[in-house]
Amino acid sequence: MPEHPRSDEGDSTFERGLPGALRAASDDFPAPSADLVGRGHRRGRGLRRTRNLRIGVAATVLTAAVLGGTYAVVGTVGDGGEPTSLAAPVPSAPALASDPASAEVPPVDGATMLANLKSLLPPGGSFSEENSRGTAREPGAPYGGGSAGLIYRNADGTSGVGVSVARDGGGGVCPPIQVAPHSECASETLPDGSTLVSSKSFTYPSKNTGQKYWYAVMTYPNGVSVSVGVYGGGGEKATTSPVAPILTIDQIKAAAKSGTWAAAAASVASQTPVPPAPPAGASGNDILALLRTFAPQGAAVTNEFGQIGHASMVVDDGKGKSAVGINVQRNMTQALAGLFSCGGLGEGSISCTQRTLGDGSELLLIKRPSEKGGSAQAWTADLLRPDGRRVVVSAINSVSEAASPTRSAPALSLPQLEAVVTDARWLDLV
């Protein structure tokens, strides 16, 4: 699938991280809802996918941190390019505001967020394109979140650097291989129960070329995290060259762990969140549990991932790894009007068959070449019921549509994929 311009091209905030990548799984892997609907709205799909990959503080989707635990020595970015020890203690994690005994901590303003970020960068460099936001909650937002971003230049080069402090962003895991097959990601659990995820990736995580993007997300037990991300060669999309960020991944991890963010994190943690509306759609765990039952007998199942309305996994039946992903939806009749056909959703396919089933459901069986420039293939079964409920499942002859083939054909054939989408058990979830 070709990349499209971002809807937030002019936004100079550099925050980005795991929560966005996880949400993007349903866009990047394999032909899920927005992907297929977007056949009729190609640009809109690209804009939504890339927007979701960004971590914007206004949406409070990237996590930030209340620094938990007891006294510790943490790292900060030093003059010599290596982390230096910071002897200041890390404060104990304040209670979340759901605890009646806790009191709301005053917000940290944007100027302080920006100054804190600068303090963690190697001295002697210059700054430009600065932006920041304080931790105060905006009207209508479930909770606040602070951020800062800038372009940093020194003798070693130029990088876009950003930090975000927010709450409950789900940043404690690496993105699934189905979304970011070329990322070098590691996750570790620290003694206090915090998780530190670090990744060497790219601006477009489905590719292994172009601008490099490295980040670290420190997520604390109370659900607040600090994320620090650095682009090589300038701000996001400033270059297509694979130049490495100025900071090493160890420096980025040290910056995410730094006690510098304690006040901002405490402010975010102390805010009483506005209860969000319950998510619409089936839970990822329920979808994943049912999808798992369709794995070939005896196959190993790995890289499982689920979110509202979507699940994916990688299966290996001894003939090579194959990614399988599914979306379940409701009220899709109007959204797919005029699109649900081989000339619409199946456009550009290797083969496409459309049938009307006995109950009036419409079924598409599609074999499609990789849309990400590789030689992999995605095979898809897409079922739209008369009441608007839809199940669409795809299998790839690789771990990702962006990766090289690992086998000659996907682990599930088109008849097997048809059996998945027509299974009556999905009706209990959709």
N, C-alpha and C positions, 0 to 999 in steps of 0.2 A: 504494500500500500504506500503510495507516495506521501511524503510529509507535506503538511499544509502550513501556511502562516499561522502564528498564534494569535488568538483574539486579544491578548494583552501585550502586543509587540512593544508598546511604548512604556510598559512598566519596567522600571529599572531595579526592582526588588529581586534579589538573587536566591531567595529561599526556595528550596525544593527538597524533597526527601521521600521517605518510604511510604507515608500514608497516601500521597498522590500516586505513587507507583502502584500501590496495591489496588487503589480504586481504578486505575487505568487498566488493570488486568482484563476487565470486561470490555475494554475498547481495543486493546492490542492483541488479545488472544481469543481463540480463533473465531472469527466472524460472529461475535456476540451481538446483542441487541442493537446497540448504536451502530455497530459496524454494518449490519445488514440494512437497518432502516436508512442508514446514511448512504446507501446506494442511490437513494433519491435525493439525498441532502449531503453530498460528498464533502463540501466545504464545511458545513456545520459540524459534521462528525469530527473532522480534523481539528477544528477549533475547540470543540469540547474536550477531545482527548488530550490535547496539549495543554489546555487550561487546567485540566484535572491533574496533570503531572506536576504543575507548579504548586508551590506551597505559598498561598497568600494569607497574610495575617488577617485581612478583612474577613476572610472566610474561616479563620481560626482552624485550619486543617493541619497545620504542621505543629508538632508538639514542642513544648518548651519545658523548663525544668525547675522544680523545687529541689534544691540540692539536698539529698537525703543522707542519712547516716550520721556518724559521729565525727570526731576530728580526724582529718586525713591530710596527706600531702598530695596535691593535685598539680597538674602540669599547666604551664602557660607557654606561649610562643616566645622563644628567646632570641637574642641578637644573633647567635651563631647558626640559626636555622634549625636547631634542635630544641625540644622542649626543655625548659628549666624548671626546677622545683619551686612551687609556690607554698611557702610555709604557713600561710593563713589557713585557719581551720575552715572546713566546710560546715555550715550550720546544719543542725538537725532539720529534717524536713518538717515544715509546718503542716498542721492538719488541714485537710480540705474543708471548705466552708460548709459542707454538709454536716460537719460536727458542730452542734449547737454551742460548744465552748469556744470555738474559734472566732476570731474577729477579723474583719476585712483589713488587709494591709494596704497602705496608701500606694497608688500606682507609681511606676517609674516612668518618667517622661521620655520622649523620643530622643532628645538631646543626650540624655544619659545613656540610653541604649547605644547610640552611635559612638559616644566617647568610650564606652566599655569595649566595643568591638575594636576600635583603634588601639586601645591599650594592649590588646592581645596580639597585634601584628608586629613583625620585626621592626625595630626603629630604623629611621633613616629613609623611609619611603614617603611617597606623596599620595594624596587622596583626591578623588574627584567623583562626580555623579553620586553624591551622598543622599541617602534617604533614610527615614526612620519613622517609627510609630511607637508610642508609649503603650503601656499595658492596660490603660483604662478601657473599660468595656464600652463599646459603642452602643447607642440605642438599638434595642432589638436583638443584639448579639447574645448568644447563650453564655459567653464569658469573654474576657479580654485576652489579649495577646500582644506582645511587643516584638518589634523587628528592627533591624538596621541593615543597610547594604551600601556598598561603595565599590569604586574601582581603586585598586591598590597597585602602585608601581614602585619598583625598586630596581637595583642593579641586576637582579635575576630575571626581571620581566614584568608582565602585567597580568593581573587576575581580578575577576569579579568575586567579591567576598560578601557573604550574607549570613545573618543569624536570625533565628526566630525563636521566641519563647511563647509557648501556648500550652494548652491542656488537652489531654486525652486524644492524641493524634495517632495512636496505634503504631508508633515508630519502633517497637521493640523486635522486629523481625526483618530479615532480608527480603527483598522483593522476589517473587517466584521466578524460576528460570524461564517460565513461559513468557514473562514480560521483559526480563532483562537478562538474556542468555549470555551476555559478554561481560557482565559486571563481576568484579572481584569483591565479594561482600563477606563480611564476617560479623558474627553476633556473639557477644560474651556476656555472661551473667556475673555481676560483681558481688562481693560479700554481703552488701546491704540489700540485695535483691534487685538492684537497678540493672538495666540492660544497656549495653553500648553497642550500637551497630555502626559499622564503618564500611564505606564502599568506594571503590574506584570504578567509575562508570563514564558515561558519555552524555552529552546534552540530549541526544536521542538514545535512550537506553536499549532500544531494540537493535542498534547498530554497534559495530566495533570500530568505527572510523569517525573522524570529525573531532569536534571540540570535546575535550575531556572535562568531566565534572566529578569532583570528589567530595564526599560529605560524611559527616558523623552525626548520629542522633543518640543522645543520652536520655534515656527514659527512666524515671524514678518510680518507686513503688506506688506513690500516690497518683500516678497517671499524668504527671507533668514532665515535659521533656525540653531539652535544649538541642537545637539543630544548627549546625554550622556547615555551610557549603561553599565550595570554591570552584570557579570556572577557570580553565587555562586560557591564556591569551587575551583576557578582557572579560567583559560582561557576557551574559548569555547570548549565544549566537553571534558574538563579535568576530568569530573566526571559524574557519572549517579546518584549520590545521590542528594536528593532534598534539599540541604543545601541552606539557604537564602544568598543573597549577603551581604557583610559587611555593605554597606551603606543602609540606609532606603530609601524608595521611596521619602520621603520628602527631604532628602539630595540630591538625584539624581535630583529632580526637581529644587532644589536651585542651583545646579551646572550648570544645563542647562540655568537658568535665569541669571547667574552671569555676571556682567560687565567685568569680566576677558577676555571674548571673544570679546570685542568690537572692538579691532584693527583688529583681524582676520576677523570678520564679515564685517567690513567696507571695507576691502580689497576685499573680495569676491563680495560684492554688487557693488563696483565701476568698476568692469571689464565689458567691453562691450562683451556680449556673441556672439559667432559665431552662426548665425541662424541655428538651426537644420533642418535636412531634414523633410519634412512633414510626419507624421506617416502614415503608410500603413494600410488600413483597416477601417472598420466602427467605428464610435465613440461609446464609451460606453453608452452615453446618448441616442443615437438613438436606439441602440440595446435594452437597458433597457425599453425604451418607448414601443417598439413593444412587448417585452417579457411580459410586464405587462398586455397586452390585453388578454393573455392566462390564467391568474389567474382564478381559479374557481369563479363563480359569487357570489358576497357577501363576498368573502374571504378578510381578512385583509392582506395587503402587507407591510412588514417591511424589515429592513436590506438590503436595495437596494445598489448595487454596480455596477459600470460600468467602463470599461477601453477599450482601442482600441481592437476590436475584441471579447470582452467578456462582459457578464453581469450576475449578479445573484441576487436573492432575496429570502426572506422567506415568505411563504404564510400560512395562518391559516384559514381553512374553517370551523372551529368549531370542527374538529376531531383531532386537534393537528397540530403543526408546521411542515412544510416541506420545505426544501431548494430546489430551482430550479435554475439551471445555464445553460448558453448557450454560445457557441462559433460559430462565423461565419468567414469563411476563403475563400481564393481563391487560385488557382494554387496548389491544393493538390493531383492531380492525381499521379505525380511521387513520392511524399513523402509517399504516402500510397500504392504504388505498391507492391503487394504480401501480404499486411497486411489487406486489407479491406475485412474481412470475419469472420465468427464465429470462425474459427480456429486461426485467428490472433487477431483482436481487441476484439473478444468475448471469447478468451481463459480464462478458469477458471470461466466462468459465471454459474449462476444457470440455465439460459435458454438463448437461442440465436436463432433468426430467421433472415434469409437473403432473400431479395426479389429484383428482378429487376423490376423497374416500367416501365410504357409505354414509357416514354421519354428516357429510357436508364439509369436513375439514379439507383444507388445501395443503398439499405436501410438495416440497421441493427437495430433490436430491441433486447435489451439486458437487462436481470436482473442479477445484480452482487452483491455478498456480499461485505461488507465493506472491503476496502483494508488497513484500518488503525487499525485493531485489534478489532473493535467494532462489535456490532450485527446489525448495520443499514444495509439497502440495498439501492443501487443506480439503478434506472431504466433509460435506455438510448435509445434514438432514434438518429441514425446517418445516415445522407443522403449525399452521394457524387454524384454530378451531372457530366455528361459527360465532361463538360467544366472545371472541376476541382474545381468548387465552392462547398463548404461543409458547412452544418449546423449540429451541434451536440448539443443535449439538454439532460440534466439529471435531475431527481427529486429524492430526498432522503426522507426516512421516519423519518427524524430527521432534526435538524437545521444545522447539519454538518455530514459528513461521519465519523468523529472522535468522535461524541457524541452518547449517548444512544438513541434508538428509542423513538420518541414522539407519534407515531401512528403505526398501523399495516402495512400500505402501504403508498407509496408517494401520495401526493395530486393530481398528474396527472398520469393517467393510461398510459399504452403503446400506446393504440390507440390515446389518447390525445397528447402524446409526438410526435407520428407520424404526427398528424395534425399540430403541431408546425413546424417541420422541412420541411414539404412539402408545407407550406404556401408560395404563390408566392410573398408576400411582402418582404421576405428576399432578393429576387433578386435585389431589389432597394438598398440594403445596402452592399451586398457582392461584 
